Amino acid sequence: MDGTSDFSRIAQATVDQLREIGAAAIAGALAQKAGIRNPHLAGLVSFNRGKAVAGQAVTLQFMPKREDVHWGDEYAAAPERELHRQAIMRAAPGDIIVVDARGSMTSGVFGEMMLTSFKARGGEGLVVDGCIRDFPEVEKLDLGLWLRGVTPNFHTQTDIFPHAVNVPIACAGVYIVPGDIIVADDDGAVVVPLDLAATIAEVASGKLDWEEFSRLKLAAGGALDKYYPLNDEAAAEYQAWLRTNDKRAPDPPHHANEA
């Protein structure tokens, strides 16, 4: 299966722009522009420090195990019922698999073999509200990994089982729809609604420009109350800096000079 038929695709240039912007600036832009106060998948940390990814979400939902529905043998079910496999098979190059594993710290939802296949298919990263297994081998794949932890147990050995692929899920308490964009780096993972992606990329890019200017001024000893946020005098300097550096960006937030 190919994930391209499961949700609308956006321009790769927009995805790349969001990756470059980073999770922190995007979280701020979502709050300011869209009123989304908390896009952060809290509690999931990078297990590949320094890695930054962005991609559309292929979702995988786990449920509490009930033995008459799923009996727990990792290989006993027909392939079409092993939905953790289907998530990988539906992923297109550049996608991120996002898993609601119910915060379980005992079930490894993917291991080395599954993630080797995902990497070979061009997978960008993995975001799991729970754990994976085989971490020493998975680490060598150099995937982006945002997890609660790792475990030696396989995915249905304990208390959860895969229930659905490419449905809306709650991952770390955040609502995620298949095709939404995940941006993740050392600050954590955030979700950008698909229909807001282009707007947020534009707004957050502008913020990066004025923060770059402010950073330069502050590093040179400029006054904090002048350059962050910019007062009127600093805002005029910023506009000149934009012209000098051939940049175009929205006006930054600034405050008036105090008498």
C-alpha positions as CSV (number, residue, x, y, z in Angstrom):
1,M,0.0,0.0,0.0
2,D,1.0,3.6,-0.6
3,G,0.1,6.3,1.8
4,T,-0.4,8.9,-1.0
5,S,-4.1,7.9,-1.3
6,D,-4.9,8.2,2.4
7,F,-4.7,12.0,2.8
8,S,-4.0,15.1,0.8
9,R,-0.4,15.9,0.1
10,I,1.2,19.3,0.4
11,A,4.2,20.8,-1.4
12,Q,7.5,19.4,-0.2
13,A,8.8,22.9,-0.2
14,T,6.4,23.8,2.6
15,V,7.4,20.7,4.6
16,D,11.1,21.6,4.2
17,Q,10.4,25.2,5.3
18,L,8.6,24.0,8.4
19,R,11.6,21.8,9.3
20,E,14.0,24.7,8.9
21,I,11.9,26.9,11.1
22,G,11.7,24.5,14.0
23,A,9.3,23.4,16.6
24,A,9.6,26.4,19.0
25,A,8.9,29.1,16.4
26,I,6.1,27.0,15.0
27,A,4.5,26.6,18.4
28,G,4.5,30.3,18.9
29,A,3.1,31.0,15.4
30,L,0.2,28.5,16.0
31,A,-0.7,30.2,19.3
32,Q,-0.6,33.7,17.8
33,K,-2.1,33.1,14.4
34,A,-4.5,30.2,15.0
35,G,-5.2,30.3,18.7
36,I,-3.8,26.8,19.1
37,R,-2.3,27.1,22.6
38,N,-0.6,23.7,22.9
39,P,0.5,21.8,19.8
40,H,3.3,20.2,21.8
41,L,3.3,16.4,22.2
42,A,4.5,16.7,25.8
43,G,6.5,13.9,27.4
44,L,8.0,12.6,24.1
45,V,11.7,13.3,23.9
46,S,14.3,12.9,21.2
47,F,16.2,9.7,21.2
48,N,18.4,11.0,18.4
49,R,19.7,14.3,19.6
50,G,20.4,16.9,17.0
51,K,17.9,15.4,14.5
52,A,15.3,17.7,13.1
53,V,12.4,16.3,10.9
54,A,9.1,17.4,9.3
55,G,6.6,15.3,7.5
56,Q,3.0,14.3,7.1
57,A,1.6,12.0,9.7
58,V,0.6,8.4,9.1
59,T,-1.3,7.6,12.3
60,L,-1.5,4.3,14.3
61,Q,-3.9,3.9,17.1
62,F,-3.5,1.3,19.9
63,M,-6.2,0.2,22.3
64,P,-6.2,-1.7,25.6
65,K,-5.9,-5.4,24.9
66,R,-8.9,-7.7,25.3
67,E,-7.9,-11.2,24.6
68,D,-11.0,-12.2,22.5
69,V,-10.0,-9.4,20.1
70,H,-6.3,-9.8,20.0
71,W,-4.6,-12.8,21.5
72,G,-1.0,-11.5,21.8
73,D,1.1,-13.7,19.5
74,E,3.2,-11.3,17.5
75,Y,3.0,-13.4,14.3
76,A,-0.2,-15.3,14.7
77,A,-2.6,-12.9,13.0
78,A,-3.0,-12.6,9.2
79,P,-0.8,-9.8,7.8
80,E,-3.8,-7.6,7.1
81,R,-4.7,-7.6,10.8
82,E,-1.2,-6.7,11.9
83,L,-1.9,-3.0,11.7
84,H,1.5,-1.9,12.9
85,R,2.8,-3.4,9.7
86,Q,0.1,-1.6,7.7
87,A,1.2,1.7,9.1
88,I,4.7,1.2,7.7
89,M,3.4,-0.1,4.4
90,R,1.2,3.0,3.9
91,A,4.0,5.4,4.6
92,A,5.3,7.3,1.6
93,P,8.8,8.8,1.5
94,G,9.1,11.7,3.9
95,D,6.3,10.6,6.1
96,I,6.3,10.4,9.9
97,I,4.5,7.6,11.7
98,V,2.7,8.9,14.8
99,V,1.5,6.4,17.3
100,D,-1.0,6.6,20.1
101,A,0.3,3.8,22.3
102,R,-1.6,5.1,25.3
103,G,1.6,6.1,27.1
104,S,2.5,2.4,27.6
105,M,6.0,1.9,29.0
106,T,5.9,-1.9,28.5
107,S,5.0,-2.5,24.9
108,G,7.5,-1.9,22.1
109,V,5.3,-0.9,19.2
110,F,8.0,-1.3,16.6
111,G,11.4,-3.0,16.6
112,E,14.5,-3.2,14.4
113,M,13.0,-5.2,11.5
114,M,9.9,-3.0,11.1
115,L,11.9,0.2,11.3
116,T,14.5,-1.0,8.9
117,S,11.8,-1.4,6.4
118,F,10.4,2.0,7.2
119,K,13.8,3.6,6.8
120,A,14.3,1.8,3.4
121,R,10.9,3.2,2.3
122,G,12.1,6.8,2.9
123,G,10.5,7.2,6.3
124,E,11.4,10.5,8.0
125,G,10.8,9.8,11.7
126,L,8.7,8.2,14.4
127,V,6.7,9.8,17.2
128,V,5.3,7.4,19.8
129,D,3.3,8.0,22.9
130,G,5.0,4.9,24.3
131,C,8.0,2.8,23.5
132,I,10.0,0.9,20.8
133,R,12.3,-2.1,21.3
134,D,15.7,-3.1,19.8
135,F,17.0,0.4,20.5
136,P,20.7,-0.4,20.0
137,E,20.0,-1.5,16.4
138,V,17.3,1.0,15.7
139,E,19.7,3.8,16.8
140,K,22.0,2.9,13.9
141,L,19.2,3.6,11.4
142,D,19.4,7.4,12.1
143,L,15.7,8.0,12.1
144,G,14.2,10.8,14.0
145,L,12.8,9.3,17.2
146,W,10.5,11.0,19.7
147,L,9.4,8.5,22.4
148,R,8.5,8.0,26.0
149,G,11.1,5.3,26.3
150,V,12.3,1.9,25.2
151,T,11.5,-1.7,26.3
152,P,12.5,-5.2,25.5
153,N,8.9,-6.3,25.1
154,F,7.2,-6.7,21.7
155,H,4.2,-4.7,20.7
156,T,1.3,-7.0,21.9
157,Q,3.2,-8.8,24.7
158,T,1.5,-6.9,27.5
159,D,-1.4,-4.5,27.6
160,I,-2.2,-2.9,24.2
161,F,-2.8,-3.9,20.6
162,P,-2.9,-2.0,17.2
163,H,-6.5,-1.1,16.4
164,A,-6.6,1.3,13.5
165,V,-4.4,3.0,10.9
166,N,-4.8,6.5,9.5
167,V,-7.6,7.6,11.8
168,P,-7.6,10.7,14.0
169,I,-5.7,9.9,17.2
170,A,-4.8,11.5,20.5
171,C,-1.0,11.3,20.8
172,A,0.4,12.6,24.1
173,G,-2.9,14.4,24.6
174,V,-2.8,16.2,21.3
175,Y,-5.4,15.7,18.5
176,I,-3.7,14.6,15.2
177,V,-5.4,13.9,11.9
178,P,-3.7,11.8,9.2
179,G,-1.8,14.1,6.9
180,D,-1.2,16.8,9.6
181,I,2.5,17.9,9.6
182,I,4.7,16.9,12.4
183,V,7.8,19.1,13.1
184,A,10.2,17.7,15.7
185,D,13.6,18.6,17.0
186,D,15.4,18.8,20.3
187,D,12.7,21.1,21.6
188,G,10.1,18.4,21.1
189,A,7.4,17.5,18.5
190,V,4.6,19.7,17.5
191,V,1.6,19.2,15.1
192,V,0.6,21.7,12.4
193,P,-2.9,21.1,11.0
194,L,-2.7,20.4,7.3
195,D,-4.9,23.3,6.2
196,L,-2.7,25.8,8.3
197,A,0.7,24.6,7.1
198,A,1.4,27.2,4.4
199,T,0.1,30.1,6.6
200,I,2.1,29.0,9.6
201,A,5.3,28.5,7.5
202,E,4.9,32.1,6.3
203,V,4.2,33.6,9.7
204,A,7.0,31.7,11.5
205,S,9.5,32.5,8.8
206,G,9.0,36.2,9.4
207,K,9.5,35.7,13.1
208,L,12.9,34.0,12.3
209,D,14.0,37.1,10.4
210,W,13.4,39.6,13.2
211,E,14.7,37.2,15.8
212,E,17.9,36.9,13.8
213,F,18.3,40.6,13.8
214,S,17.5,40.8,17.5
215,R,20.0,38.1,18.3
216,L,22.8,39.9,16.5
217,K,22.0,43.1,18.4
218,L,21.8,41.4,21.8
219,A,25.0,39.4,21.2
220,A,26.7,42.7,20.4
221,G,25.5,44.1,23.8
222,G,22.3,45.9,22.7
223,A,19.8,46.7,25.3
224,L,17.2,43.9,25.9
225,D,14.3,46.4,26.3
226,K,15.2,47.9,22.9
227,Y,15.8,44.8,20.8
228,Y,13.5,42.2,22.3
229,P,10.8,43.0,21.4
230,L,11.9,45.9,19.1
231,N,11.0,49.4,20.2
232,D,10.3,52.1,17.5
233,E,14.0,53.0,17.0
234,A,15.0,49.3,16.8
235,A,12.1,48.6,14.4
236,A,13.4,51.2,12.0
237,E,16.9,49.6,12.2
238,Y,15.3,46.2,11.5
239,Q,13.6,47.5,8.3
240,A,17.0,48.9,7.1
241,W,18.6,45.6,7.9
242,L,16.0,43.7,5.9
243,R,16.7,45.9,2.9
244,T,20.4,45.5,3.3
245,N,20.1,41.8,3.5
246,D,17.5,41.5,0.8
247,K,15.0,40.0,3.1
248,R,11.2,40.5,3.1
249,A,9.3,39.7,6.3
250,P,6.3,40.8,8.2
251,D,6.8,43.6,10.7
252,P,7.8,42.2,14.1
253,P,6.1,42.8,17.4
254,H,7.6,45.9,19.0
255,H,6.9,48.4,21.8
256,A,6.9,52.2,21.7
257,N,9.9,54.1,23.1
258,E,9.4,55.0,26.7
259,A,9.9,58.6,27.6
